[in-house]
Amino acid sequence: MLVTEDRLSAGALNALLAGQALAVRIPGYLEGALCAELTARLLAALDELGGYERIYRSHVPAFTDTAGDGRARDAYFAAASRAMALVRARCRPYASPMDRLRCELDECWPGGAGLLRVAGSPLVFGMLRVWQNGAQALPHLDVLGAPRAAPPVARRFTEQLGANVYLSVPRPEPAPPAAAGVFGAVEADGAIEVWDAGRETRGRLVRGYGYAREAQREPDLVVRPVEGDLVLIRTSLLHAVRPTVAGRRVTLSGFIGHAGGHEPLRLWS
């Protein structure tokens, strides 16, 4: 089920955490004209920096990409505050969308919200992610507390949410005619797919990341955001991002860790 609200609320978050919703959508979280302006500014910053290449381009590595590499993790911690300051500076005189989201989570959640810290060092909250040239995310799970190298605080999380503020979305392209009716060759529209399933998912990992689409049933929910939307999902459930072919899918994204009850929410990227 998709819950659509005009603003973020504890009720919407609880619906996700309790499994009553697969996604929460806040339309018009940012105005369309502002999205276009911020996209241009942030892409220019990314071009200047060079950034990091994964299945998408970003201005920082994901924290999970530093697992098991002490030098990479130290570099992540050293650059975290600068990475958030860069986004903040490129958004001026407007507020960074992720700073705003952090404040609203802190205000609406009974236990408040704050940056996840490891040994006193803050993690980034607000990764710029640029998907283009056919980039997609296969069905996968995101659970920070699962790996052996996870920080101790993350092992207390009982649930993990993912948040994306959409600055740009691609133009949809249909699946090839020959693939009609075959799940695995999906419309290239950058949409989010969510399955009401977690670790019981079917199929083997593909090249160590994600599961083959053809091994899964059709998704239980497909969310097609537009510019300015804020979308939250449970990343402990199987989810995927459809390919981006025509244009770019540009988001500011982060994760939200929940340790049960009214415990404070912890934020990172």
N, C-alpha and C positions, 0 to 999 in steps of 0.2 A: 504494500500500500504506500502511496505517496501522500504525504501531508504537506499542504501548501498553506503558508501563513504570511501575513504582511510584515511580521517582525519576528526576531528570534525570541524564544521564551523557554522557561524551564519545562513547560508542558510539552513542547515540541521535542526537546532533548530527551525527556523521559519516555516519550513515545518510541524514539529510536532505541534507547537503552533497554526498554522492556520488551522489544520485539514486536510492538504494535504497529510499527511503520518500518519500511525498508529504506526510505529516504525522506528528507525534509527539504522543501524548496521555498526560498524567500525571493519571489520575483522583484525585480527593480531594486535590489539592494544597493546598486550603484546606478546612476543615470547613464543612459546610452552615450551621450556626448562625452561624459567624463571617462567612460571606458575606452573610447577611441583615443582620447588624449593620453591617458595613462599607458595604453598599449604602445603608442609611438615612443613615449619617453623610456619605458622599460626595455623595449626592444633595442633602442639606441644604446642604452647602458650595457645590455648583454653583448652587443656587437663590440663595444669598446673593451669589455672584460675578456671576451673569448668564451668564458663560461665553461660548463661541463656538459659532456654528451653522454646521454644514457639512451633510453628509448625516446627521450625528449631532451631539449636543451634547458639548462637551468643556470642560475647564477651561483648556486652552491651545490655541493653534493648532498644527497640524502644522508641523514645520520646513520641509517642502516647500512649504507655503502662503506662505512668506516669500520664495521665490525671485524674484529680480529687483526686490525692494522693499527697499532698504537701510534705510529707517526701520523697516519691520516686522521685519526681521531683527535690527536693534539692540534693538528692544523685546523680541523673543523671548529673546535672550541675557541681557538685563537681568532678565527675569522667570524664567529657567529654574530657578535654585536655589530661589526662593520657591515655584515650582509644585511641585517635588518635596517641599519642606518642608511644604506644605499637606497633601498626601496623607499624609505621615509623621505629622503632628500629628493628623489625623482618624482615623488607625488606632491611636493610642496607647490602651492600653498594649501593643498588639500591634505586631509589625513590619509595616511596609509590605510588601505582597506583592512589589512590584517591587524594593525593597531586598533582600529575600530572594532573588529571582531573580538579581539582579545578583551577589550573593555566591556563589550556587551555580554560576553560569556561570564566575565567576573561579576557583572551587575545582576544578571538574571539567574545564575545558578546559586542555590542556597549556601554552598560551601565555597563560592568564589572560584576563580580560575587564575592561573599564572603559568609562566614559562616552566617547562621541565628543566631541572638542573641536575647535573651529574658531577659529584664532588665539588659542588659550588659553582660550576660553570654553566651558563645558560645555553640552551639549544636554540637554534633558529626557529621562529614561527613565521612562516610566510615565504615559501619557496616559489619563485617565478618558474613556471613550466610552459614550454613552447613545443607544441606537437605539430608536425608538418611532414610533407613528403611521404605519406603513407604510414606514419607512426601510429601505433596502437598498443594497448596493454591487453595481453591475453587474460583469461579468467585467472584470478589469483586472490590470495589473502594478504592482508597487512596486519601483523600482530607483533608489536615491538617486544612484548614480554616472552615470545616463544623461543628465540634463539638462545643458545647457551651463553653467548657473549652479551646478552641484554643487560642493561644496568639494573641493579637490584630494585630500584624504585619501580621500574616497569613491570616487574614480576608480580606486583600487587594489583595491576590493572585487571579488572574483570571484564572490561569492554573497551573497544577503541573505535572512535569515529574519525572520518575524514571529511574535511571541509574544503570546498573550492569556490572562490569568487571568480566568475567568468568575465574576462575582459574582451575576449574575441572568440567567436565560434566559426567553424568552417561551413562552407556551403555543402549541403548534402549531395552525395553522388550515389546512384543506385548500385546494388550488387550486380555483378555480371549476369546477363540473362540465363546463361548456361547453369548458373548456380541457384536458380529460383527454387525455393523450397528446401534447399540444403543449408541447414544451420552450420555456420563456419565461414560462409562467404556472405558477410552482412553488409548492410548499407554503410557507406563511408560518410558518417555524419558527426563523428566525435562524441556520440552519445554515451551515457553511462548505462551499463547493464548490471543488474543485481539479481543474484539467486538467493532464495531463502534456504541456504545451505552453507555449512562451514567446513569443518575438517573431513566430513564424510563425502566430500566431493569425489567424482569419478575421474579416472585417467591418470597418466603419469606426467610428471613435470616435463616441460619442453625446454631443452637446453638449460635446465636448472632454474628456469623462471616461468611460472604460469602453467596452466593446463590447456591441453588442446581443446579448441572450441567444439570440435565434432564429438568429443567424448561427453559433452554436457547436454542436458535438456535445454530447451529454450529458456531464456531468463524470465524470472517472475516479474521483473519491472525494468522498463527502459525509460530513462530520463533524458529528455532532449532540451538542455538549457539554452537560454538566449543570453546575449550580452547583458551584464548587470546582475544576473542571478547569483544567489548564494545557495549552494547545494551541499547537504550533509548526508552521509551514508554510514552504515556500520561496516568498517573495513575488515571485521572478523568474519563477515559473510563473503562468499565468493562474489567477485565483481570484476568488471572489465571495462575498457574504453575502446569504442569502435574506431576504425581507422580515420585519420584526417588526411584528405587528399586535396580538396579545393580550398585553399586558404589556410588559416592557422587556427589552432585551438590554444588560446593563451589564458592561463589561470594563475592566481596566487593561491597556494594551497598549504594545508597543514593538517596535523593529526591532533586528536583530543583524547587523552587517556582518562578513564574513569575507574576508580578503585572501590566503588560500591557506595550505596547510601548517598549522603550529602558530602562525601569527601571532596576536597578541592579538585577541580579538573586540571590536568597538566597538558601543556601545549608544546608542540615541536613540529619540525618538518624533516 
